[in-house]
Amino acid sequence: MSTRALIGTWALVASEWRRADGRHANPFGAGATGILTYDAGGYMSAQIVRADRPPPLPEAPLTIDAAMASGVPGIVAYFGTYEADEAAGLVGHHVIASAYPPWAGREQRRRYAFTGDRLTLSADLQTADGVAVAASTTWERVG
């Protein structure tokens, strides 16, 4: 399938981490939501939010300055440009800015595969405690 098939909006349907030590892990938790977008101009954005984040306090201000001052636990969000290598089945997300500042200016490289209207991105990562992880997210086309 052509890399043009990446173009569109995708909703998260599953995520999985298989650790080399045999433990199964899912850092996003059950019921996470997310949106991944690729446009024809070479730009992309990705957001995943854990479903079990604590609810906001009823008196929490709804102002932009309060939002800017808050932490973002349970959220992965970044945007940038992308470049796909169809022959290798790889897509590189060149991060311009991220909720996690160390990712800015770096590349997030993923293998990609299509099954019908679903896109799976996968990568070999490492946990904070040094364990190798086979990570994947599966997305369904919504636009």
N, C-alpha and C positions, 0 to 999 in steps of 0.2 A: 504494500500500500504506500502511496506517495506521502512525503512529509507534509504536503498540503492538507492531508487528513488531520494533522494536529490543529489546524486553524479552527477556532471555535471556543465555546465555553463548556467546561466539564464540571460536574458535581462529584464530590467524593462519595464512593459507595463502600470502600473497604480499605483498611491498612493493616499491614502485618510486619512484624519483625521476628525473624528466626535467629536466635543467638547461637553462636558456635558452641557455647557451653550446654546447649540442649534446652535451655529455658525459652519459652515463648514470651514475647513482650509486645505490647502495643502502646507506645508512648502517647498516642492520641486518645486512647480509651474507646470503649464502646459508644456508639452513637455520635461520634465526631462529625462535624460538618465542614465542608470545604468547597472552594471554587478555584478552578485553574483556567486561565484564559491565555490563548495564543492568538495574535492577530496577524493579518497578511503583511503588515509592515515590519514584522520581526520583533514585536514587543510581547511581553508575557507578564502575568502576575499570578501569584499563588497565595492562598490563605487557607489554613486549617485551624479549627477551633475545637478544643475538647468540649464535650457535652457536660462534663461534671465540674465545670468551673463554678466557684461560689457565686451565688446570686448577688447582685449589687445591693447595697444598703438602700432602704426606701428614700432616705434623705440625700443620696448621692447626687451631686450637681450634674446637670446635663450640659455643661459648658465645655468648650474646646480646650480651655486651659486646664480643666480638671482631667480631661481625657489625655492631654499631653503629659501630665504629671504622673499618670497612673502607670503601674507596671503592667506587663502583658503576659503573666503566666498562663500557660495553656494555649498559647497562640503561636503559630508559625506563619509569618507573612513576609513576602518580599516581592519586588518587581524588578524588571530589567529587560534585557533583550534575550533572544534565543537564537540558536543555530543548530539545525538538525543535520545529521549525517545518515542519510537513508540507507546506504550500503552497510554501515556498521550498526544501524539500529540504535543510534545514540542521539540524545538531545542535550545541549549545554545551555543552562540558564546562567547568563552573565548578569549577576546581581548588581543593580544600581543602588538600591537601598533596601533595608530589611528591619523588621522589628528586633532582630538580633544583630546589632551593629557589626560584629566581626565578619559577617557574611558579605557585607558591602564590598564591591570591587573584586569579588571572587566568583569562581564558576561552580555551579552545582550541576554535575554531569549525571545523567540518568540513562539507562537503557529504556527503550520504549517498545511496546507491542500492542497491536490492535486485535480485539476479538469482537466482531460486530460493531456496536456503538460504544464499546468500552475501550479505554486506554489504560494500560498498566505501565507505570514508571517504576523502575527498580534500580537499586544501587547496593554496593557492598560498603558498609559503613563500620564505624567503631563507636562503642558506647563510651561514656565518660570513665567507666571502670576498665577500659581497655579490651573489651570483648568484641570480637568480630560479629557483625550482624548482616544478614541478608534482608534488606528492607524493601517493601513494595507498597505502592498506593494504587488503587484501582479507581478510575473515574468513568462516569457515564456522560455521554454528550447530552447537553441540555440546550445548546444554542450554536 
